[in-house]
């Protein structure tokens, strides 16, 4: 009888202890680690790998946040302009105006560059003053002739907007809005603006055949121009490929070149204004030619309203100066191309137009 009572007491105590342990575990909050969804980046055929910063991996949540910020007008001083105001999808994410107008009505002095395949680019802005996309996206916000806002004010507005703290928490683990986080998100979004579905891309993979005129233009594009020093005769090409090569499918080397637009550089010295080196005078970043049909006007100052003006410039050889690029082999002489050559060359350039890129809903304004 005593043994039975003792066993009953032991069992009862065990049940009580087990129940207490269960209650303790139920009261504990499980330590769930913060996770994001890796973005499935598809590298198009013949493109090189994309160099993505180790501290800013591509995630679905970060890109989503970046898209909202790209189109967010709260980043401007009077809440009237976003990045997308001067980088319109239908114009290849560029501005159809020669110079963009900021929120104060002040007009800039350079044409808004097209945003395309930026994950493979470097030397951001026409003068190359930003080394990374994370640096680049921060500058227009505080530029007095662009969005004319302080990041401090912008952060307060975003933090007080019920839309953003949850988006920042999804992307970074906490709802805190910071300039660094905003820059990382916008840079991530810009890296997804990939154009790789033009006729040219499809021709490279055997899904499209150039027309005879397009093919003639392509051959002009990849052929030397100017005078052959050995024969004294014109090479017969447009000499585009040196700076706009297609080997990596970028149609631009993103390097700084003086392409003979001017012989003096008092108005805009280009890279020299950043480096202080006179040898950099007149040097500007070479952009990609992708979607060139949509991104007029052309050059850093938008001086040419159409491709005809660009053709005339290069066909003339451009203006000779002490810093003109060695690749401008026809400088002072010309390319000796005719009207049929111009027609063919422009028809080839139109094969770089990617309509699926400009109509991609993943890039559109989420507020509309």
NUTOR-388711 format. One line per 8 residues: for each residue x, y, z negated of C-alpha. Coordinates in nm, 3 decimals, padded with zeros to 5 digits. Each point is the difference from the previous one (the first is absolute). Example, Ala and Ser with C-alpha at 12.3 -4.5 7.8 and 13.67 -1.06 7.14 Angstrom:
residues 2
01.230,-00.450,-00.780; 00.137,00.344,00.066 .
//
This chain:
residues 368
00.000,00.000,00.000; 00.283,00.234,-00.087; 00.181,-00.093,00.320; -00.306,00.084,00.206; -00.031,00.343,-00.165; 00.368,00.073,00.056; -00.025,-00.093,00.369; -00.310,00.215,00.039 .
00.177,00.299,-00.151; 00.300,-00.045,00.234; -00.224,-00.021,00.304; -00.198,00.307,-00.109; 00.319,00.204,-00.049; 00.128,-00.106,00.343; -00.324,00.109,00.164; 00.014,00.338,-00.176 .
00.364,00.056,00.105; -00.071,-00.102,00.361; -00.297,00.236,00.014; 00.211,00.285,-00.138; 00.271,-00.062,00.259; -00.258,00.005,00.277; -00.145,00.328,-00.124; 00.348,00.152,-00.017 .
00.070,-00.102,00.358; -00.334,00.136,00.117; 00.077,00.338,-00.159; 00.333,00.026,00.179; 00.012,00.191,00.334; 00.178,-00.215,00.258; 00.322,00.154,00.132; -00.077,00.009,00.373 .
00.296,00.135,00.205; -00.063,00.284,00.246; -00.004,-00.127,00.356; -00.058,00.147,00.344; -00.084,-00.156,00.334; 00.298,-00.020,00.237; -00.076,00.159,00.336; 00.037,-00.241,00.292 .
00.228,00.205,00.223; 00.007,-00.139,00.354; 00.314,00.097,00.192; -00.096,00.042,00.369; 00.192,-00.192,00.269; 00.354,00.130,00.067; -00.017,00.246,-00.291; 00.281,-00.019,-00.257 .
-00.080,-00.070,-00.368; -00.140,00.293,-00.195; 00.224,00.134,-00.277; -00.234,00.034,-00.298; 00.135,00.150,-00.325; 00.039,-00.257,-00.279; -00.172,00.236,-00.245; -00.299,00.055,00.228 .
-00.120,-00.330,00.145; -00.300,00.003,00.227; -00.318,-00.093,-00.185; -00.363,00.012,00.101; -00.081,00.215,-00.302; 00.284,00.247,00.063; -00.090,00.039,00.366; -00.367,00.055,-00.087 .
00.097,00.276,-00.241; 00.238,00.148,00.257; -00.273,00.015,00.261; -00.224,00.199,-00.232; 00.285,00.235,-00.088; 00.092,00.052,00.367; -00.352,00.130,00.063; -00.039,00.173,-00.339 .
-00.055,00.378,00.023; 00.067,00.045,-00.372; 00.368,-00.013,00.089; -00.033,00.350,00.151; -00.019,00.321,-00.196; -00.358,00.084,00.092; -00.123,-00.357,00.058; -00.055,00.055,00.373 .
00.278,-00.202,00.164; 00.142,-00.348,-00.020; 00.297,-00.165,00.170; -00.247,-00.126,00.256; -00.102,00.355,00.092; 00.321,00.042,00.204; 00.044,-00.366,00.092; -00.314,-00.099,00.187 .
-00.046,-00.363,00.107; -00.147,00.089,00.340; 00.319,00.195,00.075; 00.232,-00.280,-00.104; 00.005,00.137,-00.357; 00.140,00.334,00.119; -00.142,00.351,00.043; -00.128,00.116,00.342 .
00.093,00.357,-00.095; 00.349,00.122,00.073; 00.039,00.098,-00.366; -00.214,-00.108,-00.292; -00.175,00.263,-00.211; 00.034,-00.028,-00.379; -00.263,00.072,-00.262; 00.100,00.368,-00.024 .
-00.034,00.049,00.375; 00.375,00.013,00.049; 00.124,-00.174,00.313; 00.298,-00.234,-00.006; 00.287,00.001,00.248; 00.017,-00.369,00.088; -00.238,-00.246,00.158; -00.147,-00.262,-00.233 .
00.179,-00.326,00.077; -00.202,-00.306,00.093; -00.022,-00.262,-00.275; 00.074,-00.339,00.152; 00.213,-00.300,-00.098; 00.152,00.203,-00.282; 00.114,-00.312,-00.181; 00.275,-00.035,00.259 .
00.094,00.368,00.007; 00.231,00.220,-00.204; 00.109,00.366,-00.004; -00.355,00.120,-00.064; -00.115,00.342,00.125; 00.141,00.161,00.313; 00.311,00.108,-00.190; 00.046,-00.330,-00.184 .
-00.013,00.158,-00.344; -00.181,-00.294,-00.166; 00.187,-00.327,-00.031; -00.298,-00.217,-00.094; -00.373,-00.006,00.057; -00.047,00.034,-00.375; 00.191,00.331,00.021; -00.175,00.113,00.316 .
-00.359,-00.030,-00.121; 00.061,00.225,-00.300; 00.130,00.304,00.189; -00.307,00.123,00.197; -00.202,00.027,-00.322; 00.224,00.271,-00.144; 00.095,00.165,00.329; -00.140,00.357,-00.017 .
-00.093,00.006,00.369; -00.164,-00.343,-00.009; -00.205,-00.130,-00.294; 00.139,00.256,-00.248; -00.075,-00.192,-00.319; 00.208,-00.100,-00.301; 00.020,-00.365,-00.082; -00.084,00.085,-00.360 .
-00.337,00.143,00.104; -00.066,-00.279,00.246; 00.065,-00.265,-00.265; -00.246,00.165,-00.241; -00.270,00.007,00.269; 00.058,-00.362,00.093; 00.003,-00.111,-00.364; -00.334,00.174,-00.057 .
-00.159,-00.156,00.308; -00.179,-00.324,-00.101; 00.111,-00.158,00.327; 00.373,00.001,-00.066; 00.086,-00.138,-00.346; -00.148,-00.342,00.090; 00.186,00.003,00.334; 00.328,00.086,-00.173 .
-00.065,-00.272,-00.257; -00.062,-00.256,00.275; 00.324,00.100,00.172; 00.230,00.062,-00.297; -00.153,-00.161,-00.309; -00.115,00.313,-00.187; -00.234,00.284,00.098; 00.272,00.266,-00.037 .
00.035,00.224,00.306; 00.358,00.108,00.072; 00.180,00.164,00.291; 00.232,-00.298,00.040; -00.289,-00.246,00.015; -00.190,00.215,00.249; 00.308,00.022,00.221; 00.053,-00.375,-00.009 .
-00.362,-00.068,00.091; -00.004,00.245,00.291; 00.331,-00.133,00.131; -00.142,-00.353,-00.014; -00.305,00.106,00.199; 00.217,00.173,00.262; 00.207,-00.318,00.043; -00.315,-00.178,00.115 .
-00.058,00.247,00.288; 00.140,-00.248,00.251; -00.057,00.041,00.372; 00.078,-00.314,00.200; -00.296,-00.071,00.227; 00.061,00.214,00.307; 00.028,-00.120,00.359; 00.376,00.018,-00.047 .
-00.016,-00.235,-00.300; -00.225,-00.240,00.185; 00.231,00.007,00.303; 00.294,-00.095,-00.224; -00.180,-00.314,-00.119; -00.134,-00.095,00.344; -00.362,00.107,-00.045; 00.008,00.293,00.241 .
00.164,00.075,00.334; 00.112,00.350,00.083; -00.153,00.158,00.306; 00.257,00.083,00.272; -00.004,00.364,-00.110; 00.041,-00.088,-00.370; 00.283,-00.236,00.087; 00.172,00.268,00.205 .
-00.031,00.237,-00.295; 00.149,-00.258,-00.236; 00.296,-00.047,00.229; 00.053,00.376,00.007; -00.024,00.003,-00.379; 00.283,-00.253,-00.045; 00.229,00.128,00.276; 00.287,00.249,-00.035 .
-00.061,00.354,00.121; 00.209,00.280,00.137; 00.299,-00.040,00.231; 00.206,-00.315,00.022; 00.355,00.124,-00.048; 00.138,-00.285,00.210; -00.221,00.049,00.304; -00.101,00.363,-00.034 .
-00.360,-00.106,00.057; -00.297,00.012,-00.242; -00.055,-00.308,-00.210; -00.370,00.031,00.079; -00.138,-00.055,-00.348; -00.174,00.207,-00.267; 00.264,-00.083,-00.263; -00.257,-00.042,-00.281 .
00.125,-00.324,-00.150; 00.302,00.139,-00.185; -00.217,00.172,-00.263; -00.328,-00.184,00.056; 00.117,-00.357,00.035; -00.248,-00.287,-00.006; 00.226,-00.277,-00.135; -00.156,00.025,-00.347 .
-00.334,00.111,00.145; 00.020,00.338,-00.175; 00.038,00.218,00.313; 00.215,00.239,-00.203; 00.329,-00.027,-00.189; -00.112,00.245,-00.274; 00.344,00.163,00.012; 00.078,00.370,00.023 .
00.068,00.126,00.352; 00.034,00.331,00.181; -00.199,-00.068,00.316; 00.079,00.326,00.175; -00.311,00.199,-00.086; 00.199,00.315,-00.073; 00.351,00.139,00.030; -00.032,00.210,-00.318 .
-00.161,-00.098,-00.329; -00.076,00.320,-00.187; -00.371,-00.079,-00.030; 00.034,-00.357,-00.125; 00.342,-00.160,-00.053; -00.149,-00.341,-00.075; 00.223,-00.236,-00.199; 00.258,00.276,-00.051 .
-00.240,00.176,-00.237; 00.017,-00.309,-00.224; 00.369,-00.089,00.026; 00.147,00.347,00.047; 00.217,-00.146,00.276; 00.000,00.206,00.324; 00.064,-00.321,00.194; -00.353,-00.106,-00.092 .
-00.157,00.305,00.165; -00.290,-00.086,00.229; -00.014,-00.361,-00.117; -00.344,-00.140,-00.076; -00.137,-00.344,-00.070; -00.086,-00.214,00.301; -00.362,-00.116,-00.043; -00.154,-00.320,00.127 .
-00.170,00.025,00.338; -00.280,-00.230,-00.110; -00.341,00.153,00.073; 00.180,00.289,00.170; -00.300,00.049,00.227; -00.202,00.106,-00.307; 00.248,00.211,-00.193; 00.037,00.322,00.205 .
00.141,00.259,-00.032; 00.359,-00.120,00.009; 00.339,00.071,-00.162; 00.067,00.127,-00.351; -00.158,00.335,00.082; -00.276,-00.130,00.225; 00.126,00.210,00.290; -00.115,-00.239,00.271 .
-00.379,-00.036,00.020; 00.012,-00.313,00.217; 00.227,-00.275,00.130; 00.055,00.194,00.320; 00.186,00.263,-00.200; 00.211,-00.268,-00.169; 00.086,-00.152,00.338; 00.104,00.339,00.142 .
00.226,00.061,-00.299; 00.192,-00.325,00.031; 00.002,00.005,00.378; 00.171,00.341,-00.015; 00.269,-00.130,-00.231; -00.090,00.236,-00.280; 00.205,00.281,-00.152; 00.369,-00.054,-00.060 .
00.142,00.089,-00.342; 00.297,-00.091,-00.215; -00.202,-00.259,-00.192; -00.195,-00.159,00.285; -00.021,-00.375,-00.039; 00.232,-00.221,00.208; -00.306,-00.201,00.104; -00.121,00.305,00.191 .
00.211,-00.115,00.292; -00.188,00.211,00.252; 00.052,00.323,-00.196; 00.063,00.291,00.230; -00.071,-00.210,00.307; -00.328,-00.184,-00.019; -00.147,-00.342,00.068; -00.096,00.055,00.368 .
-00.339,-00.164,-00.046; -00.299,00.084,00.221; -00.377,00.023,-00.047; -00.053,-00.370,00.060; 00.260,-00.078,-00.265; -00.183,00.226,-00.242; -00.331,-00.172,00.074; 00.154,-00.344,-00.053 .
00.177,00.100,-00.319; -00.315,00.148,-00.153; -00.200,-00.310,00.097; 00.253,-00.211,-00.187; -00.016,00.228,-00.305; -00.376,-00.047,-00.006; 00.055,-00.373,-00.049; 00.121,00.092,-00.351 .
-00.353,00.111,-00.098; -00.150,-00.225,-00.266; -00.376,00.057,-00.034; -00.038,-00.267,-00.269; 00.247,00.197,-00.213; -00.186,00.329,00.013; -00.337,-00.169,-00.062; 00.115,-00.232,-00.279 .
-00.258,00.035,-00.282; 00.269,-00.081,-00.258; 00.161,00.338,00.078; -00.315,00.211,00.016; -00.125,00.259,-00.249; -00.165,-00.196,-00.286; -00.199,00.309,-00.104; -00.199,00.000,00.325 .
//
